[in-house]
Amino acid sequence: MLDDKANRLFAGKVVRKDLVRKVKVGANVPVFVLEFLLGKYCASSDELTIQMGLQVVNDTLANNYIRADESMKAQAIVKDRGRHTFIDKIKVRLVDSDYWAEVTNFGHKNVHIPAHYVREYERMVMGGIWAQVDMRFEYDEESRGKNPFWIDRLTPIQIATFDLEEYRKTRGEFTTDEWLDLIIRSMGYEPDEMSRRLKFLFLIRLIPFAERNYNLVELGPRSTGKSYVVQEVSPYSALLTGGTTVANLFGHLSGRQKGMVQIWDVVGFDEVADLQKMPKEVITTMKTYCESGTFQRGQEAMSGDASIAMFGNTNQPVDVMVQTSHLFSPMPSVIRDDMAFIDRIHYYLPGWEIPKMRNELFTNHYGFVVDYLAEALREMRKHNYTELIDRHFSLGSHLNARDRKAVRKTVSGLAKILFPHGEVTREELEEVLEFALEGRRRVKEQLKKMGSFEYYHTSFGYTLQETGEERFVGVPEQGGRDLISTDPLSPGTVYSAGITSDGTVGLYRIEISISSGHGKLKLAGGVDGVTKESVQRAFGYLSTKKVELLVAQDLDSSDIHVEIIDLLGNRVDAEVGVAFFVACYSALRKSPTSPALLILGDMSIQGNIKPMRSLTEPLQVAKDNGAKRALIPIENKRNFLDVSAEIIEQVDPVFYGDLKTAAMKALGGP
């Protein structure tokens, strides 16, 4: 049985997880504090010993753990007795040339602390640490009794020593399945209730602790325990809720105080939506940091090892997100609209696959004291397993340098958690590699959906070196977004696309409605810049040619209302003159355009056709989103040679040389 094996091989380093929950209900202390005490007093499989140990833990928490509402009582105890030992969280700040400790629940901000503790445990200066504190009371002449509390001794609640060699060697005594279950139980969950895939998804939450500078995003429904691991499982991680500053994250310009990314192993952002409220400098500095682990503070180039984990809630089912937008849509716009930032994410964990936390998912078995697990993962950070793939596999051609780095880091992180002893079979490595490829591909697929052509290579795969066989890895929720409807459209509705000089494609639905009026153009909010100019040019031309086009009477007695809907949400400036012209003609003639048709091209004020900069990218986006035909300027005919056979098979080109021909062909004419 795994419990007996874990107790035998890791004596004193495992704890029964239901005891943690039992005590946790009555004590609002972090898990690693509880497990420190439970590991000390309840490390046994004998029920009587456990009950006695539980009594000691409860007594310790009752007598030595200060609740926030008992701060005055605790201060009075120290004053009356002259000294007292208790458990609390200590933060330190430097005021002028003196260190002052803030003892959180004790409720005093100016407690004397020996300087050597601050040097030894520099986390006290950033965010604070939990510790056992020996406090004494002594009248302070200098402050005339205002600061009478002095810390005599401070013992951080962490494993004092960790033997990595012993940990690695003992791992060899377990099978991979046993070890996987033990790690899941160490996080507090019951693996017997999970599929193998779900176990791995839980495991991926630990990668930032084992791998330096790892960027993880998990978006999913509420109550799935997204931030639990960062908050509770390790004393080496910090979870930010609410806003923060550049100085807090990356250090003060003076260099006097280090930033969180230099001090913690993992910095988590609980509600990623809060990043919207932060200064823009936070996001730009973080973007640089997520790429290289370095950042600029003043004239100094600094570096940090902290991994970044971002958590957020999805408000829609995944199938709706896949069909109507992209999987980064719950992110704040400062990140969502920044494709370069998103490209730096190593893994997108599909939070919608993780069930809401219910009783059966919590374990009653033994797992590592989380503090011991945290130390193990922390020690493994120093080692590099990124070359492990090369023993058996080579990565596919669609992976660029960033993709390869992300996949290698994920494989390395999972290998450190599952195979710290370095012994891994080809089949086991293949399973890990497929998870790594999937998480990175999910990032890339969303970038592709945002319409940027540079991200179009998403057929991620790997080759087995022995046989030369190539295998591809998909993402389970993958599905196109049929943004271009194949159903009949109402008159005045058309689809169009534009492309920037860097190959980013914008996809639009233009909707024209008509009300009685005097031939005026009414633009909805959001139609501006280049798009607005192209619409006004097209409307000017339509007004001068209304008689020739047989719409004079209708146009003179109507106002034209225009709305342009950005289907990809990437705000690409698009010249959509021809599409607008066709939409107006369709609305005025009360005749719908062909379904699943994309209209490309712009026009001058005199009605001359302006060709597209390129055809490949817009047609690729159109194909992916359901287009079956494309109306293309005749001047672009030579560009059609560059278009891939795959696109030509699915999207029929219809060429036009002038506006009247374009309108007739769009409305289903020959």
JOPEQUI-V792961 format. One record per residue. N is the residue number from 1. NEAR is the number of other ideal C-beta (glycine too) atoms within 10 Angstrom. D_CENTER is the distance of its C-alpha to the mean C-alpha in Angstrom with 2 decimals. Layout:
n: (N/N)
near: (NEAR/NEAR)
d_center: (D_CENTER/D_CENTER)
//
This chain:
n: (1/2/3/4/5/6/7/8/9/10/11/12/13/14/15/16/17/18/19/20/21/22/23/24/25/26/27/28/29/30/31/32/33/34/35/36/37/38/39/40/41/42/43/44/45/46/47/48/49/50/51/52/53/54/55/56/57/58/59/60/61/62/63/64/65/66/67/68/69/70/71/72/73/74/75/76/77/78/79/80/81/82/83/84/85/86/87/88/89/90/91/92/93/94/95/96/97/98/99/100/101/102/103/104/105/106/107/108/109/110/111/112/113/114/115/116/117/118/119/120/121/122/123/124/125/126/127/128/129/130/131/132/133/134/135/136/137/138/139/140/141/142/143/144/145/146/147/148/149/150/151/152/153/154/155/156/157/158/159/160/161/162/163/164/165/166/167/168/169/170/171/172/173/174/175/176/177/178/179/180/181/182/183/184/185/186/187/188/189/190/191/192/193/194/195/196/197/198/199/200/201/202/203/204/205/206/207/208/209/210/211/212/213/214/215/216/217/218/219/220/221/222/223/224/225/226/227/228/229/230/231/232/233/234/235/236/237/238/239/240/241/242/243/244/245/246/247/248/249/250/251/252/253/254/255/256/257/258/259/260/261/262/263/264/265/266/267/268/269/270/271/272/273/274/275/276/277/278/279/280/281/282/283/284/285/286/287/288/289/290/291/292/293/294/295/296/297/298/299/300/301/302/303/304/305/306/307/308/309/310/311/312/313/314/315/316/317/318/319/320/321/322/323/324/325/326/327/328/329/330/331/332/333/334/335/336/337/338/339/340/341/342/343/344/345/346/347/348/349/350/351/352/353/354/355/356/357/358/359/360/361/362/363/364/365/366/367/368/369/370/371/372/373/374/375/376/377/378/379/380/381/382/383/384/385/386/387/388/389/390/391/392/393/394/395/396/397/398/399/400/401/402/403/404/405/406/407/408/409/410/411/412/413/414/415/416/417/418/419/420/421/422/423/424/425/426/427/428/429/430/431/432/433/434/435/436/437/438/439/440/441/442/443/444/445/446/447/448/449/450/451/452/453/454/455/456/457/458/459/460/461/462/463/464/465/466/467/468/469/470/471/472/473/474/475/476/477/478/479/480/481/482/483/484/485/486/487/488/489/490/491/492/493/494/495/496/497/498/499/500/501/502/503/504/505/506/507/508/509/510/511/512/513/514/515/516/517/518/519/520/521/522/523/524/525/526/527/528/529/530/531/532/533/534/535/536/537/538/539/540/541/542/543/544/545/546/547/548/549/550/551/552/553/554/555/556/557/558/559/560/561/562/563/564/565/566/567/568/569/570/571/572/573/574/575/576/577/578/579/580/581/582/583/584/585/586/587/588/589/590/591/592/593/594/595/596/597/598/599/600/601/602/603/604/605/606/607/608/609/610/611/612/613/614/615/616/617/618/619/620/621/622/623/624/625/626/627/628/629/630/631/632/633/634/635/636/637/638/639/640/641/642/643/644/645/646/647/648/649/650/651/652/653/654/655/656/657/658/659/660/661/662/663/664/665/666/667/668/669/670)
near: (8/18/16/10/15/23/18/11/16/20/10/12/23/27/26/22/25/14/19/25/16/15/19/17/8/10/18/11/21/19/24/23/25/25/30/26/27/24/22/15/19/23/20/15/13/10/8/8/13/17/10/14/20/17/12/14/22/17/11/18/20/11/13/16/20/24/14/10/9/15/17/10/11/22/20/13/18/20/12/9/11/11/13/21/15/20/22/24/21/24/17/21/15/12/9/5/5/11/18/17/28/19/26/17/18/25/17/18/14/17/20/19/22/15/10/9/20/18/11/12/17/14/18/25/18/20/17/19/21/19/23/18/25/15/27/16/18/14/9/15/7/7/11/9/10/8/17/19/21/18/18/14/13/21/12/18/20/20/18/7/5/16/12/15/8/12/20/18/13/16/20/12/13/17/9/16/12/14/19/19/23/24/22/24/25/25/23/24/23/17/22/11/14/18/10/10/10/17/16/19/18/20/19/20/23/26/27/29/27/25/31/17/21/25/21/26/25/24/23/21/17/10/12/18/21/25/21/17/24/26/17/22/26/26/25/21/23/21/19/20/12/10/13/19/13/21/15/16/23/24/24/15/13/9/11/8/16/17/25/19/27/18/21/24/23/27/26/25/23/18/16/22/15/16/21/15/12/20/12/9/13/20/17/15/19/26/18/14/25/20/17/11/16/12/25/12/17/11/6/10/10/18/12/23/17/25/29/23/28/23/25/23/16/18/11/15/11/19/11/11/21/20/14/13/20/21/22/26/17/18/23/17/12/18/22/21/15/16/18/11/20/23/20/20/25/28/25/24/22/20/23/19/15/21/15/11/14/9/7/10/18/16/23/12/19/26/27/25/27/27/24/24/26/24/24/25/25/17/17/22/20/9/15/14/21/17/10/21/22/11/10/18/20/13/19/19/12/15/22/13/7/16/23/15/16/25/27/22/24/26/25/25/31/27/25/24/23/21/21/23/16/13/11/20/11/13/9/15/19/16/17/23/24/19/20/29/26/20/25/27/26/24/26/25/21/25/20/20/25/23/31/23/19/14/22/19/15/21/13/25/18/23/16/14/13/9/7/8/9/12/14/13/19/16/22/11/15/11/11/12/18/15/22/23/15/12/7/11/21/13/18/25/20/29/30/30/28/24/24/17/7/8/17/21/25/25/27/24/19/25/18/22/17/18/10/7/14/9/16/11/17/12/17/12/6/12/17/11/10/14/26/15/14/25/25/16/21/27/20/14/20/22/15/11/15/17/10/9/18/11/19/15/11/15/21/12/12/20/15/25/18/22/16/25/15/16/20/22/19/19/12/21/16/25/24/30/28/27/32/31/30/30/31/27/26/23/25/23/16/11/15/18/25/17/17/21/27/27/29/27/25/25/23/12/12/9/18/11/20/16/17/21/15/17/25/19/22/27/28/20/28/28/22/20/22/18/27/16/18/26/26/27/22/14/14/20/13/10/17/16/7/10/21/11/7/10/19/13/9/14/21/12/17/17/16/22/11/13/23/15/16/26/24/14/20/26/17/12/10/4)
d_center: (37.41/34.06/34.68/38.02/36.70/33.86/36.42/38.91/36.76/34.50/37.10/35.98/32.34/31.47/31.61/32.01/28.84/30.74/32.65/29.50/28.68/32.35/32.54/29.09/30.32/33.02/31.36/28.33/27.53/24.46/24.62/25.38/28.37/29.69/29.33/31.06/33.96/33.91/33.78/36.73/38.86/37.83/37.30/39.74/40.20/43.42/43.06/45.63/44.01/40.64/42.28/44.02/40.85/39.00/41.87/41.47/37.70/38.39/41.26/39.18/36.51/39.34/41.30/38.87/35.56/35.80/34.30/33.27/36.26/38.70/38.37/41.98/43.36/41.66/43.04/46.43/46.38/45.76/48.55/51.01/50.50/49.95/46.86/44.21/41.39/38.15/34.39/32.13/29.25/30.45/29.05/31.11/31.73/34.24/36.87/39.36/40.24/39.71/36.86/36.47/34.56/33.03/33.47/31.11/32.86/36.22/35.82/37.22/35.63/38.44/39.09/40.72/38.82/40.20/38.48/38.18/35.60/33.37/33.74/33.14/30.02/28.29/25.34/27.85/27.54/23.76/22.72/25.66/26.55/28.33/31.82/35.32/37.40/41.19/42.17/45.68/47.47/49.66/51.10/49.65/52.53/50.41/48.42/51.46/49.76/46.55/44.37/46.23/43.39/42.97/40.60/42.87/40.54/36.83/35.31/31.51/30.43/29.04/30.58/33.26/33.43/31.41/33.07/30.64/33.53/34.58/31.06/30.85/34.41/34.03/30.99/33.60/35.47/32.75/31.89/28.28/28.18/29.64/27.25/24.19/25.70/26.55/23.01/21.75/24.69/23.94/20.69/23.09/22.58/25.34/24.80/27.94/26.22/23.43/23.40/22.74/19.51/18.27/19.39/17.30/14.08/15.04/15.90/12.56/11.38/14.14/13.36/12.07/15.52/17.46/16.04/16.24/13.77/10.99/7.44/5.16/1.94/4.83/6.54/10.25/13.67/15.00/16.91/15.09/14.73/10.96/11.78/15.23/14.87/13.77/16.39/19.22/19.31/19.71/21.69/19.86/16.56/16.11/14.09/14.20/15.06/16.32/16.79/17.57/19.51/19.51/22.37/20.61/17.54/19.58/23.12/26.23/27.95/31.04/29.30/30.81/27.61/24.62/21.06/18.49/16.85/20.40/21.28/18.50/16.99/13.54/12.36/10.03/9.25/10.47/10.62/8.13/11.05/13.19/12.00/14.29/17.21/16.82/19.12/18.12/19.02/16.08/13.65/16.13/16.71/13.09/12.87/15.97/14.92/11.75/14.30/17.22/16.92/19.62/20.10/23.24/24.88/28.17/30.05/28.41/25.72/23.78/21.38/19.21/17.91/15.11/11.79/8.74/6.49/4.49/5.98/7.60/10.63/11.78/15.41/16.65/17.31/15.33/18.57/18.98/15.58/16.46/19.93/19.61/16.46/13.22/10.13/8.16/11.21/10.11/8.23/11.08/13.32/13.14/9.81/10.44/13.85/13.16/12.98/13.65/10.53/8.35/10.87/10.11/6.91/8.89/7.47/5.87/7.59/9.76/10.15/13.18/15.04/15.20/18.33/18.94/20.50/24.25/27.11/27.59/24.13/25.16/27.45/30.99/31.25/30.97/27.90/27.47/27.75/24.11/25.43/26.94/23.80/21.92/24.77/24.70/21.04/21.73/24.81/23.10/20.81/24.06/24.56/23.39/23.08/21.57/25.01/25.28/24.52/27.58/29.97/29.84/27.48/26.78/23.75/24.40/25.32/22.40/20.01/20.16/19.91/16.15/15.67/18.26/16.82/13.41/15.53/17.97/15.64/14.24/17.92/19.02/16.73/17.79/21.34/21.54/20.69/22.94/25.53/26.03/29.66/28.74/30.66/28.81/30.45/29.63/28.62/26.24/24.67/24.43/22.51/19.93/19.84/19.31/16.20/14.88/15.95/14.50/10.83/11.32/13.52/11.09/9.25/12.87/14.24/12.26/13.49/16.82/16.84/16.43/19.74/19.49/22.01/20.94/18.06/20.61/21.06/18.86/21.56/20.05/22.70/24.67/28.38/30.41/32.65/35.55/35.99/34.19/32.57/29.34/26.74/23.81/20.53/19.15/16.30/17.88/16.77/17.84/20.31/21.48/21.54/25.27/25.07/28.59/30.77/33.56/35.45/38.28/37.23/39.16/41.32/39.57/36.09/34.92/31.83/31.37/29.08/28.92/27.70/27.05/28.57/25.34/25.14/22.55/23.90/24.14/25.29/27.44/29.65/32.74/34.60/38.14/40.18/43.78/45.74/49.38/49.87/51.32/49.22/46.45/42.83/40.31/36.71/33.84/31.46/28.77/31.24/31.79/32.15/33.05/32.50/34.95/37.50/37.50/38.01/40.86/42.54/42.47/43.83/46.56/47.63/47.64/49.85/52.38/52.58/52.59/56.22/55.82/52.80/54.77/52.33/54.34/55.51/52.12/50.33/52.99/52.74/48.93/45.91/42.84/39.49/36.43/32.78/30.26/26.99/24.01/22.70/19.67/18.84/18.73/21.95/24.01/27.61/29.73/33.51/34.34/38.08/39.42/37.00/37.94/41.61/41.45/39.65/42.44/45.12/43.64/43.54/47.05/48.54/46.68/45.80/42.26/40.74/40.06/36.91/33.94/35.28/33.40/35.58/35.11/37.07/38.27/41.80/43.99/46.06/48.99/47.15/46.64/43.65/40.89/39.10/35.40/34.05/32.86/32.82/30.57/27.16/28.13/29.89/26.99/24.68/27.67/28.24/24.66/25.02/28.47/31.05/34.38/36.45/35.99/38.62/38.82/41.12/43.97/43.29/40.06/42.08/42.06/38.22/38.24/39.29/35.85/34.11/33.23/35.44/32.55/32.11/35.91/36.30/34.14/34.65/38.33/39.20/41.71/43.14/44.85/47.00/47.52/46.09/48.68/48.05/44.27/44.92/47.42/45.27/42.22/44.43/45.46/48.54/49.77)
//
